Amino acid sequence: MKVTSRERIVIIIGIVAAALVLIFYATTSLLPDSEGLSQNVELKKRMLRSQRETLTREDFYKTRLDQYRKQLDLDKTRFLPGENASMAGAELQKVVKNFADQSGVEITQRNILQEKKVQDLVTKVSLRIETNCTPEQLVQFLAAIESYEKMLKIDELVVSGIRLGKKYEIRPSLTISGYITLPEEKPKDNTGSKPANS
């Protein structure tokens, strides 16, 4: 069968059209999305600007860090003395007893409560006491605790009162807390030497 020149032209035009369609689909599917690329470039530009700004503020952050360290050192001076909760609990009992004696407050019962870790390096030591006193004595006692050089906090105060003749007496129950700092725990060394196989 012989192909005429007219049929040959139609076949060539069909092949060229199919080739153009294939080239169009290949280029659009292989080339990345230009809008997505521009968004990605903008995002990276913003990240670089933010990082550059952070780097230019390095001195500011170092100054702030030094201020926070000084404040932390100052705050640590307000913690109870003692290397552990038992020693701090004994110190807390002694301080509270002195304030009670100065104020005329009678301590009828006292119990050291379980210490609680409040932050990584800070532990709360609490003392619960039952007392007998007058309202004026209680005010003096609370003022002494509040003005103490170390950081003491009254977590709970429950007051019940009784009348003895013409005089009122109260029976306050208080939970007083102080704080201690514990030394940082060193990370465990897992790189111990293993015995050599013989």
C-alpha positions, 0 to 999 in steps of 0.5 A: 500500500502506497502512502500519498503525499497528502496522507504523509503530511497528515501523519507528520502533523499528527506526530508533531502534535502528539510530540508537542502534547508530550513535551507540554505535559513533561515540562509541567509535571517535572518543573516545580510549582512556581507559587510553592517555590516563591512561598518557600523562598519567602518562608526561608527569608523570614527565618533568616531575618529572625535568626539574624535579629537573634544573633544581633541581640546576643549581647542583650541576651547575655546581659539578661542572663547575667541579671537572672543569675545574680537574682537567682544567687540573691534568692538562694540566700533566702533559702533555709540553711541545710544540705538536706530536708532533715537539716532544714526541717530542724532549722525551721522548727527552731526558728518557729519556736523562737518566734512563738516564744517571743510572741507568747504563742504556746505550741501544743503540737508540731509535725514536720511534713514530707518535703516536696520538690517544687522545681528542679533544684528547689524543695519545700520543707513544711512544718504543721503546728497547733497553738494556743494564743490570743489574737494579738499574740497570733498577729505578732507571731505572723508578723515575725514570720513574715519579716524573717530574713529567710523566705517563709510562707504560711500555706494554711491557717485555720483558727478556732476560738473559745471563750474563757470567762471574759477573755477569748483564746484561739487555737490556730493551726498553721502550716509554715513552709521554707525552701532549700536548694539541693545540689544539681544531680550529675548525669549518670555515666553510661560509658563504663568500661566493659571487660575485654573478652579473652 
